C-alpha cells in the first residue's frame, strides 16, 4: 500500500487513542462545570428563599383570619394578638402568665386545654371583628378618616417618642411591640380603624346616654337603691393583738399556750371595745375614742355612696340600725363599734365648666419630685394668659367663643372638647379651681382666672394659670351613674348585634403568631 493511501485510511478511521482520551477528559470537565453551575444556581435560589422566609415576607402576608368579607394577614392579625398579649402581661404575676415562656406552652384554662396562645387568638379575632364592624358603621354614618387624622398623627408622634426613648427606630419598636411581621403601614391602617371604631362607639354611647327619661332613671333607682344611696356612719375597730407563738429561745410554744394567748388578746380587745361603746353612749365622740386608743382604723363620720363600700363584716348589722344607734359587733379577730347616722339619695347638682390652661414650664429634680417654675417661666405663662384674656375680651363672649379659644390656645393637650368638664362634684378639681367653681355665688357665664401650683414635694402635677368659664349646674351624680349604667349595657347589646353580622374564622396564617 502506498504511503499516501495508508495516511488516508488513518484519517478516515478517526482520532487515535490519545486524542480520544483528551477529548473525553475535556467533555467530563465540561459536564462537571455544568453540574456545579446548576447546583450553585439552585443553592443561590434556596438561600434567597431562606432569607426571604426568615424576613417574614411570606408569613406576614399569609391569610390568618377572615372577618366578614375581609381577609386579615398574619401581620394584621398580629396587631390584635399582641394587644391582647400586652394587656395580659400587665397583670402577668396575678394571672400566672410568664412572658419569658412561649404562649402555647402556658395554660389559660387547663380544664379546657386552652393555652394563652389560644386565648390571645380568640381575643384578637373578637377585637378585629368589633373594630371592623364599628368602623364600617362610622363610614355608614358619614364619618371619614380625615376626621381622625390629627389623632392618628398624635398617636404616631407618641409612638415614635416612645421608640426613641427606648433606643428603637419607629419600625423596630412596632416589631418589638406587635411581633416580627408588623410594619408602619399596617400599624397606621389598623390604628385608623380603631379610631373610626371609637367614633361609632362614642356616637352610640352619647345617643343612649342622653336618651333616658326621668322615668327611666327613677325605675332604675327603685331596683338599685343600695348601690346609689349615700350612707353616713361611724365605726371603731379593735382587732385582737397578734401573739408570739415562740418562746424566748425561739422554740414553738405548745398549741394550748398559743390558744390561751389568743383568747387573752381577744378579751383585751373586747374590754376596750366595751369601754369605747359605753363612752359613746354617754356622749363621747367617735373621734375621742380613736384618739384615746390610738386606733389606725376607724372613722368619726364616714360618708360613702353605695352599700358595697361598707365593710362586709358589719354592713348588714349597720343597715339594720335606727339612726343614732350604737352597738358592738364581734368577729373572730376582734370587735367593732358601729353607729348608723343616715341614708339618702343625694340630689346635689353637679357643675359644668370650660377652662383654658396656660402652663408654666417646670423641671423634675431628685426622686422625680417636681421643681417649681422659675420667675421667668411664671412670667411667660402669665403673658400667654393675658393674651388669651385679651382675645376673650375681644370676642362675643359666648360659650362657643370660649370653647373655640380653648381648642386653639389651651395647654391641657385636648383641642377637641373646648375645654369642657361636665358633671363635676365638689373636691374633684385642684383647690384653687374647685373653690372658684363651687363658690355659692357662681352664675352661668361667669369667667375668672386662678393660679395653680403643684403640691410641694409632689412627683406629678402642674403649674400655671386657668381661665374658667362657668357653664352651670347639671344633673346629680346618681343620675349620671344611672345613665352610664343603662347606656353601657345597651351599647354592649348594640355592639353584639352589629358584630354578629361579621362572621369570623382563623386561617392557616394564624399559625405564625405566638410561636
C-alpha positions as CSV (number, residue, x, y, z in Angstrom):
1,X,0.0,0.0,0.0
2,X,1.3,3.4,-0.8
3,X,2.2,5.8,2.0
4,X,-0.4,8.3,0.8
5,X,-3.1,5.7,0.8
6,X,-2.2,4.5,4.3
7,X,-2.3,8.1,5.6
8,X,-5.7,8.5,4.1
9,X,-7.0,5.3,5.7
10,X,-5.9,6.5,9.2
11,X,-7.7,9.8,8.7
12,X,-10.9,8.0,7.8
13,X,-10.6,5.7,10.8
14,X,-11.0,8.6,13.3
15,X,-8.8,10.0,16.1
16,X,-6.2,8.0,17.7
17,X,-6.4,6.7,21.3
18,X,-4.5,9.6,22.8
19,X,-6.7,12.2,21.1
20,X,-9.9,10.3,22.2
21,X,-8.7,10.3,25.8
22,X,-8.0,14.0,25.8
23,X,-11.5,14.7,24.3
24,X,-13.2,12.5,26.9
25,X,-11.5,14.4,29.7
26,X,-12.5,17.7,28.3
27,X,-16.1,16.6,28.0
28,X,-16.1,15.3,31.6
29,X,-14.8,18.7,32.8
30,X,-17.5,20.5,30.8
31,X,-20.2,18.2,32.4
32,X,-18.8,18.8,35.8
33,X,-18.7,22.5,35.3
34,X,-22.4,22.5,34.1
35,X,-23.5,20.3,37.1
36,X,-21.7,22.6,39.6
37,X,-23.2,25.7,37.9
38,X,-26.7,24.2,38.2
39,X,-26.1,23.3,41.8
40,X,-24.7,26.7,42.6
41,X,-27.8,28.3,40.9
42,X,-30.2,26.1,42.9
43,X,-28.3,26.9,46.2
44,X,-28.5,30.6,45.4
45,X,-32.2,30.3,44.9
46,X,-32.6,28.3,48.1
47,X,-30.5,30.8,50.1
48,X,-32.5,33.7,48.7
49,X,-35.8,31.9,49.5
50,X,-34.5,31.1,53.0
51,X,-33.6,34.8,53.6
52,X,-37.0,35.9,52.3
53,X,-38.6,33.3,54.6
54,X,-36.6,34.4,57.6
55,X,-37.5,38.0,56.8
56,X,-41.2,37.1,57.4
57,X,-42.2,38.2,53.9
58,X,-44.3,35.2,53.1
59,X,-45.6,34.6,56.7
60,X,-46.7,38.2,57.2
61,X,-48.8,38.1,54.0
62,X,-50.3,34.7,54.8
63,X,-54.1,34.7,55.3
64,X,-54.6,34.4,59.1
65,X,-58.3,35.2,59.5
66,X,-61.5,36.3,57.9
67,X,-63.8,39.0,59.3
68,X,-66.9,39.4,57.3
69,X,-65.8,39.7,53.7
70,X,-62.3,40.8,54.7
71,X,-59.2,38.7,54.9
72,X,-56.6,39.6,57.5
73,X,-53.0,38.7,57.0
74,X,-50.8,37.3,59.8
75,X,-49.3,40.8,60.1
76,X,-52.7,42.4,60.5
77,X,-53.9,39.8,63.0
78,X,-50.7,40.3,65.0
79,X,-51.9,43.9,65.8
80,X,-54.8,42.5,67.7
81,X,-52.9,39.4,69.0
82,X,-50.2,41.4,70.7
83,X,-52.6,44.0,72.0
84,X,-54.3,41.2,73.9
85,X,-51.0,39.8,75.0
86,X,-49.8,43.2,76.3
87,X,-53.0,43.6,78.3
88,X,-52.5,40.3,80.0
89,X,-48.7,40.8,80.5
90,X,-49.6,43.9,82.6
91,X,-51.1,41.6,85.2
92,X,-48.9,38.6,84.5
93,X,-47.9,37.9,88.1
94,X,-51.6,37.8,89.1
95,X,-52.9,35.6,86.3
96,X,-49.9,33.3,86.0
97,X,-48.7,34.4,82.6
98,X,-45.0,34.3,82.1
99,X,-43.7,36.5,79.2
100,X,-40.4,34.6,79.0
101,X,-42.3,31.4,78.0
102,X,-44.0,30.5,74.8
103,X,-47.6,31.4,74.8
104,X,-48.6,28.0,73.6
105,X,-46.7,26.3,76.5
106,X,-48.9,28.0,79.2
107,X,-52.4,27.2,80.1
108,X,-55.0,29.9,80.2
109,X,-57.6,27.3,81.3
110,X,-56.1,23.9,81.8
111,X,-59.5,22.2,82.3
112,X,-60.5,23.3,78.8
113,X,-57.0,22.6,77.5
114,X,-56.8,26.3,76.4
115,X,-53.4,27.8,76.2
116,X,-52.6,31.5,76.4
117,X,-52.0,31.4,72.6
118,X,-55.5,30.1,72.1
119,X,-56.8,32.9,74.3
120,X,-54.9,35.6,72.6
121,X,-56.0,34.4,69.2
122,X,-59.6,34.3,70.4
123,X,-59.4,37.9,71.8
124,X,-57.6,39.1,68.7
125,X,-60.4,37.8,66.4
126,X,-63.1,39.2,68.6
127,X,-61.4,42.7,68.7
128,X,-60.8,42.6,65.0
129,X,-64.4,41.8,64.5
130,X,-65.6,44.7,66.6
131,X,-63.2,47.2,65.0
132,X,-64.2,46.2,61.5
133,X,-68.0,46.3,62.3
134,X,-68.0,49.7,64.1
135,X,-65.5,51.3,61.6
136,X,-67.9,50.3,58.8
137,X,-70.8,51.7,60.9
138,X,-68.9,55.0,61.3
139,X,-68.5,55.3,57.5
140,X,-72.1,54.4,57.1
141,X,-73.0,57.3,59.4
142,X,-70.9,59.8,57.4
143,X,-67.6,59.8,59.2
144,X,-64.4,59.9,57.2
145,X,-60.8,59.0,58.1
146,X,-59.9,62.7,57.7
147,X,-61.7,63.3,61.0
148,X,-59.3,61.2,62.9
149,X,-56.1,62.3,61.0
150,X,-55.0,64.5,63.9
151,X,-55.5,61.8,66.4
152,X,-53.6,59.4,64.2
153,X,-50.7,61.8,63.9
154,X,-50.6,62.3,67.6
155,X,-50.5,58.5,68.2
156,X,-47.7,58.2,65.6
157,X,-45.7,61.0,67.2
158,X,-46.2,59.5,70.7
159,X,-45.1,56.0,69.5
160,X,-42.0,57.5,67.8
161,X,-41.2,59.3,71.0
162,X,-41.5,56.0,73.0
163,X,-39.4,54.2,70.4
164,X,-36.6,56.8,70.6
165,X,-36.6,56.8,74.4
166,X,-36.2,53.0,74.3
167,X,-33.4,53.1,71.7
168,X,-35.5,51.9,68.8
169,X,-36.4,53.3,65.4
170,X,-40.2,53.7,64.8
171,X,-40.4,50.5,62.7
172,X,-38.2,48.4,65.0
173,X,-40.3,49.5,68.0
174,X,-43.5,48.4,66.3
175,X,-42.0,45.0,65.7
176,X,-40.9,44.8,69.3
177,X,-44.4,45.6,70.4
178,X,-46.5,43.8,67.8
179,X,-44.4,41.0,66.6
180,X,-41.9,40.5,63.7
181,X,-44.5,40.9,60.9
182,X,-45.7,44.4,61.9
183,X,-45.0,47.3,59.6
184,X,-45.6,51.0,59.9
185,X,-48.2,50.9,57.2
186,X,-50.2,48.1,58.8
187,X,-50.0,49.7,62.3
188,X,-51.3,53.0,61.0
189,X,-54.0,51.4,58.9
190,X,-55.4,49.4,61.9
191,X,-54.9,52.3,64.4
192,X,-57.0,54.4,62.0
193,X,-59.6,51.7,62.0
194,X,-59.6,51.7,65.8
195,X,-60.2,55.5,65.8
196,X,-63.1,55.0,63.4
197,X,-64.4,52.3,65.7
198,X,-64.2,54.8,68.6
199,X,-66.2,57.4,66.6
200,X,-69.1,55.0,66.1
201,X,-69.0,53.7,69.7
202,X,-68.9,57.3,71.1
203,X,-71.8,58.3,68.8
204,X,-73.9,55.4,70.0
205,X,-72.9,55.9,73.6
206,X,-73.9,59.6,73.6
207,X,-77.2,58.8,71.9
208,X,-78.0,56.2,74.5
209,X,-76.7,58.3,77.5
210,X,-78.8,61.3,76.6
211,X,-81.9,59.3,75.6
212,X,-83.1,58.1,79.0
213,X,-86.1,59.9,80.6
214,X,-86.6,60.8,84.2
215,X,-89.0,57.8,84.5
216,X,-86.2,55.5,83.2
217,X,-83.8,56.9,85.9
218,X,-86.4,56.6,88.7
219,X,-87.2,53.0,87.7
220,X,-83.5,52.0,87.8
221,X,-83.1,53.7,91.2
222,X,-86.1,51.8,92.6
223,X,-84.4,48.5,91.7
224,X,-80.8,49.5,92.7
225,X,-81.2,51.9,95.7
226,X,-78.5,50.2,97.7
227,X,-75.9,51.0,95.0
228,X,-76.9,54.6,94.6
229,X,-77.8,55.8,98.1
230,X,-75.4,57.8,100.3
231,X,-74.6,56.2,103.7
232,X,-73.2,58.0,106.7
233,X,-71.9,56.1,109.7
234,X,-69.1,55.9,112.3
235,X,-67.0,52.9,113.3
236,X,-64.2,51.9,115.5
237,X,-62.0,48.8,115.1
238,X,-60.4,46.8,118.0
239,X,-58.5,43.9,116.5
240,X,-57.0,41.3,118.8
241,X,-53.3,41.9,119.1
242,X,-51.1,39.4,117.4
243,X,-49.4,36.9,119.8
244,X,-45.9,35.5,119.7
245,X,-46.0,31.7,119.1
246,X,-42.4,31.1,120.1
247,X,-40.6,31.2,123.5
248,X,-37.5,33.2,124.4
249,X,-35.3,30.6,122.8
250,X,-37.2,30.6,119.5
251,X,-39.0,27.3,120.1
252,X,-42.6,26.8,119.1
253,X,-45.0,27.2,122.0
254,X,-47.5,24.4,122.7
255,X,-50.8,24.8,120.9
256,X,-52.7,25.2,124.2
257,X,-50.5,28.0,125.3
258,X,-50.9,29.8,121.9
259,X,-54.7,29.3,122.1
260,X,-54.7,30.8,125.6
261,X,-52.6,33.9,124.5
262,X,-55.1,34.4,121.6
263,X,-58.0,34.2,124.0
264,X,-56.4,36.8,126.2
265,X,-55.7,39.1,123.3
266,X,-59.3,38.8,122.1
267,X,-60.5,39.5,125.7
268,X,-58.4,42.6,125.8
269,X,-59.8,43.9,122.5
270,X,-63.4,43.2,123.8
271,X,-62.7,45.1,127.0
272,X,-61.5,48.2,125.1
273,X,-64.5,48.0,122.7
274,X,-66.9,47.8,125.6
275,X,-65.3,50.8,127.2
276,X,-65.5,52.8,124.0
277,X,-69.1,51.7,123.5
278,X,-70.0,52.9,127.0
279,X,-68.2,56.2,126.5
280,X,-70.0,56.9,123.2
281,X,-73.4,56.0,124.7
282,X,-72.6,58.6,127.4
283,X,-72.0,61.3,124.8
284,X,-68.3,60.9,123.8
285,X,-67.5,61.3,120.1
286,X,-66.0,58.5,118.0
287,X,-63.0,60.7,117.3
288,X,-62.3,61.0,121.0
289,X,-62.1,57.2,121.2
290,X,-59.9,57.0,118.1
291,X,-57.5,59.4,119.8
292,X,-57.7,57.6,123.2
293,X,-56.9,54.2,121.9
294,X,-54.7,55.4,119.0
295,X,-56.7,53.5,116.5
296,X,-55.3,53.3,113.0
297,X,-58.6,52.2,111.5
298,X,-62.0,53.8,112.2
299,X,-63.9,56.9,111.2
300,X,-65.7,59.6,113.2
301,X,-68.2,60.3,110.4
302,X,-67.8,58.4,107.2
303,X,-69.8,59.2,104.0
304,X,-69.9,56.7,101.2
305,X,-72.0,56.1,98.1
306,X,-73.3,52.5,97.7
307,X,-73.6,50.0,100.5
308,X,-70.9,47.8,98.9
309,X,-68.3,50.2,100.1
310,X,-69.2,49.5,103.7
311,X,-67.1,46.8,105.4
312,X,-68.9,43.5,104.8
313,X,-68.1,42.3,108.4
314,X,-70.6,44.7,109.9
315,X,-72.5,46.0,106.9
316,X,-75.7,44.0,107.4
317,X,-75.8,44.9,111.1
318,X,-75.2,48.6,110.4
319,X,-78.0,48.8,107.9
320,X,-80.5,47.3,110.4
321,X,-79.8,50.1,112.9
322,X,-82.0,53.0,113.5
323,X,-80.4,56.5,113.2
324,X,-78.2,57.1,116.2
325,X,-78.0,53.5,117.4
326,X,-74.6,52.3,118.7
327,X,-73.6,48.7,119.2
328,X,-70.6,46.3,119.3
329,X,-70.0,43.7,116.6
330,X,-67.9,40.6,117.4
331,X,-65.7,38.8,114.9
332,X,-63.2,36.0,115.1
333,X,-60.3,38.5,115.1
334,X,-61.7,41.4,117.1
335,X,-64.5,43.8,117.7
336,X,-66.2,46.8,116.0
337,X,-68.2,49.6,117.5
338,X,-70.6,51.0,114.9
339,X,-73.2,53.7,114.6
340,X,-75.6,54.4,111.7
341,X,-76.3,58.1,111.0
342,X,-78.2,58.4,107.8
343,X,-79.1,57.1,104.4
344,X,-80.4,59.2,101.4
345,X,-80.2,59.8,97.7
346,X,-78.1,62.9,97.1
347,X,-79.7,65.4,94.8
348,X,-76.8,67.8,94.9
349,X,-76.4,69.0,91.4
350,X,-73.0,68.7,89.6
351,X,-71.5,71.6,87.8
352,X,-70.2,72.1,84.2
353,X,-67.2,74.3,83.3
354,X,-64.9,75.1,80.5
355,X,-61.3,76.1,81.0
356,X,-58.1,77.2,79.3
357,X,-54.7,76.4,80.7
358,X,-51.5,78.4,80.3
359,X,-48.9,76.1,81.7
360,X,-45.7,77.4,83.5
361,X,-42.9,75.1,82.5
362,X,-41.1,73.3,85.3
363,X,-38.4,70.7,85.8
364,X,-38.1,67.5,87.8
365,X,-35.4,67.1,90.4
366,X,-34.3,64.3,92.8
367,X,-36.6,61.4,93.5
368,X,-38.7,62.5,90.5
369,X,-40.1,65.4,92.5
370,X,-41.4,68.5,90.7
371,X,-39.3,71.6,90.8
372,X,-41.3,74.8,90.7
373,X,-41.1,77.1,87.6
374,X,-38.6,79.9,87.6
375,X,-39.8,83.5,87.8
376,X,-39.2,83.7,84.0
377,X,-41.4,80.7,83.4
378,X,-44.2,82.1,85.5
379,X,-44.0,85.4,83.7
380,X,-44.2,83.6,80.3
381,X,-47.3,81.7,81.4
382,X,-48.9,84.9,82.7
383,X,-48.1,86.7,79.4
384,X,-49.7,83.9,77.4
385,X,-52.8,84.0,79.7
386,X,-53.0,87.8,79.3
387,X,-53.1,87.3,75.5
388,X,-55.8,84.7,75.9
389,X,-57.8,87.0,78.2
390,X,-57.5,89.8,75.6
391,X,-58.7,87.6,72.9
392,X,-61.7,86.6,75.1
393,X,-62.5,90.2,75.8
394,X,-62.4,91.0,72.1
395,X,-64.8,88.1,71.3
396,X,-68.5,87.9,71.5
397,X,-68.0,86.4,75.0
398,X,-70.3,83.4,74.3
399,X,-69.7,79.9,75.5
400,X,-68.9,78.9,71.9
401,X,-66.3,81.7,71.7
402,X,-64.7,80.4,74.8
403,X,-64.7,76.8,73.5
404,X,-63.0,77.9,70.3
405,X,-60.3,79.7,72.3
406,X,-59.8,76.6,74.4
407,X,-59.3,74.4,71.4
408,X,-56.8,76.9,69.9
409,X,-54.9,78.1,73.0
410,X,-55.1,75.7,75.9
411,X,-52.1,73.7,77.1
412,X,-54.1,70.9,78.6
413,X,-53.5,68.8,75.5
414,X,-57.1,68.4,74.4
415,X,-58.1,70.5,71.4
416,X,-61.4,68.9,70.6
417,X,-63.7,69.4,73.6
418,X,-63.5,73.1,74.0
419,X,-62.0,72.6,77.5
420,X,-65.3,71.2,78.8
421,X,-65.5,69.3,82.1
422,X,-69.1,68.0,82.7
423,X,-70.9,66.7,85.8
424,X,-68.2,67.7,88.4
425,X,-68.6,67.3,92.1
426,X,-67.0,69.4,94.8
427,X,-63.5,68.2,95.6
428,X,-62.8,66.9,92.1
429,X,-60.6,69.8,91.0
430,X,-57.4,71.2,92.4
431,X,-58.2,73.6,95.4
432,X,-58.0,76.9,93.6
433,X,-60.0,75.7,90.7
434,X,-62.5,73.9,92.9
435,X,-63.1,77.0,95.2
436,X,-63.8,79.2,92.2
437,X,-66.2,76.7,90.5
438,X,-68.2,75.8,93.7
439,X,-68.5,79.3,95.0
440,X,-72.1,79.6,96.2
441,X,-72.4,82.9,94.3
442,X,-71.3,81.4,90.9
443,X,-73.6,82.1,88.0
444,X,-73.7,80.7,84.4
445,X,-71.5,82.8,82.1
446,X,-69.1,83.8,84.9
447,X,-65.4,83.9,83.8
448,X,-62.4,84.0,86.2
449,X,-58.7,83.3,86.4
450,X,-56.9,81.3,89.0
451,X,-53.3,80.3,89.5
452,X,-52.3,76.8,90.5
453,X,-49.1,75.2,91.8
454,X,-48.5,71.6,92.3
455,X,-48.2,70.4,95.9
456,X,-44.7,70.8,97.4
457,X,-42.8,67.5,97.1
458,X,-45.2,66.1,94.6
459,X,-44.0,63.8,91.8
460,X,-46.8,64.7,89.4
461,X,-48.9,67.7,88.8
462,X,-48.6,71.0,87.0
463,X,-48.2,74.8,87.4
464,X,-50.0,77.5,85.6
465,X,-53.0,79.8,85.1
466,X,-56.6,78.7,84.4
467,X,-59.2,80.9,82.7
468,X,-62.5,79.3,83.6
469,X,-66.0,79.7,82.1
470,X,-68.8,78.6,84.4
471,X,-71.4,76.8,82.3
472,X,-73.9,76.0,85.0
473,X,-75.5,73.1,87.0
474,X,-76.1,69.7,85.7
475,X,-77.8,66.5,86.9
476,X,-76.9,65.0,90.3
477,X,-74.2,62.4,90.3
478,X,-76.7,59.5,90.8
479,X,-78.5,60.3,87.5
480,X,-75.2,60.3,85.6
481,X,-74.3,57.0,87.2
482,X,-77.7,55.5,86.1
483,X,-77.4,56.9,82.6
484,X,-73.9,55.4,82.3
485,X,-75.0,52.0,83.6
486,X,-78.0,51.8,81.3
487,X,-76.1,53.1,78.3
488,X,-73.2,50.7,78.9
489,X,-75.5,47.7,78.9
490,X,-77.5,48.9,75.9
491,X,-74.3,49.8,74.0
492,X,-72.9,46.3,74.5
493,X,-76.1,44.7,73.2
494,X,-76.0,47.0,70.2
495,X,-72.3,46.1,69.5
496,X,-73.1,42.4,69.9
497,X,-75.9,42.7,67.4
498,X,-73.8,44.7,64.9
499,X,-70.8,42.4,65.1
500,X,-73.0,39.3,64.7
501,X,-73.2,40.2,61.0
502,X,-69.4,39.7,60.6
503,X,-68.6,36.0,60.6
504,X,-65.1,35.3,61.8
505,X,-62.7,32.4,61.3
506,X,-59.0,31.7,61.7
507,X,-56.9,30.6,58.7
508,X,-53.6,28.8,58.3
509,X,-51.6,32.0,58.6
510,X,-52.6,32.3,62.3
511,X,-50.1,29.5,63.0
512,X,-47.3,32.1,62.7
513,X,-48.5,34.1,65.7
514,X,-47.4,33.3,69.2
515,X,-44.8,30.7,68.3
